[in-house]
Amino acid sequence: MKSVPIECTVEELTNKIKPNLLNDSPVTASCSIFRVPDQIRRKKVQAYEPDVISIGPFHRGQGGRRFRLMENVKRWYLQRLLLHASMTLPDLIEGVVDLDKRVRDCYAEPLDLNKKEFVEMMEMPPSSLTNLVLNFFIEYLGDNHILNRSEELHPKFLHILDLIRTVIVAPFENQSKGTQMPRIPNATTLSEAGIKFEKSSKPSSCILDIKFDKGVITMPRLVIDERTGPLFRNLIAFEQCYYSCPHMITSYAVLMDNLINSSKDIDLLSDKKILENWLSSEDAAQFFNDLYNDTTVMGSYYGNLCQKVSDHYNRRWNKWMEKLRRDHFNSPWAIISLVAALILLVLTVLQTVYTIHQYYYPPK
């Protein structure tokens, strides 16, 4: 059997591969809109699908009759917005045409739309859109703690999802990234070791602003219902795909998964008014357990906090004191019984000492 010369193989493979090499990146530097990766999407497909209205080209033309009414609503809104902004339709079209390349570069894959279709899709004035979006989502979520608008926001956003994320993380942006986040026990186990949980007293706290000090974990309130899942899942997907997006929401999801392992943890945090849960305790626990599956965290924002919690939890003295409190000071009757037992023990010791003293030093 003849052997093939190595030179022939190298030359053949070079000629085959070289024409397929790319000089330019297939993804532009300005790319910020992505299809959700399959490994994230498959966990909860419906969380990434539009329910009522389709925005942008990825779902354009899908849904059939499901989105037909809302397409007419969008056209009516366009007419109202043009009147409100004192802008003519030709002016709007001309402005959108000028943005054609810039907007297309925001997408991670080529758009199957010609220029005419693209302009038709993009016809929407930018004026006061930020306030419209935020007001809608604040009403939709029913929880002002998630979308806290107390911070001054920069004027430029990549898209609606980036706007929502920016509003959530803005008060937390000054936090520095820590080291790798060590896993910590769940809330029930930490509570049994003496670590307490308290709701943040600041009414406008960012939901990410979690603190640990002197054995107390302080957390802002979080409302959990059927709308919470899609919001967090899309925010995490954006952080995973956009190259310059810090993993703040993903870090929060990992920390909450550490703290919540079962319905007992949900009930404990609900009793402390940290969670306002509108799901079953089991469904809420499952939500946190599945939230960040198949994602990575680059530079956790809770590494230092978790290390402090872990160090406190692993001190034996803290565990012993909590066990003493739980087993012997958990009710008035237990305290009375313990005090009575201590008094009985002291009396017994005194009686023993007296008896021994009498034996060795009998009275004259």
Number of C-alpha atoms within 10 A of each C-alpha: 3 4 5 8 8 9 8 10 11 11 10 11 10 11 11 11 9 9 8 8 8 8 6 7 7 10 14 14 11 15 19 21 22 15 14 18 12 10 10 20 18 12 15 14 12 11 17 17 13 13 11 11 16 19 13 10 16 15 12 12 11 13 14 8 10 12 18 15 11 14 15 11 13 16 13 11 13 16 15 12 17 16 12 11 12 9 13 11 16 9 9 16 18 11 14 21 17 11 13 14 11 11 18 18 18 19 19 19 16 11 12 10 12 8 13 10 11 19 20 12 15 18 17 20 18 9 12 10 12 17 10 10 14 18 12 12 16 17 10 10 18 14 17 16 19 25 22 22 18 12 12 9 12 10 7 9 13 13 12 14 15 18 18 21 21 20 21 22 21 18 20 18 13 8 11 12 18 14 14 16 19 17 16 19 17 18 24 21 14 21 19 16 23 20 22 18 21 17 19 20 11 9 12 17 19 25 21 23 16 18 15 17 12 10 18 15 19 18 25 23 25 20 20 17 16 12 13 15 16 17 16 19 24 18 18 25 21 23 22 21 17 16 11 9 12 19 22 25 25 26 24 21 22 24 24 17 23 18 23 25 20 20 16 16 21 26 21 17 22 18 13 16 19 20 20 18 18 12 14 13 17 15 16 24 22 16 18 22 19 15 22 23 13 12 15 15 18 16 17 24 26 25 18 18 18 21 17 16 22 16 10 19 22 11 11 11 12 17 19 13 13 18 15 12 15 15 12 17 16 11 12 10 11 14 15 13 14 14 13 12 12 12 12 12 12 12 12 12 12 12 12 12 12 11 13 12 11 11 10 8 9 9 6 3
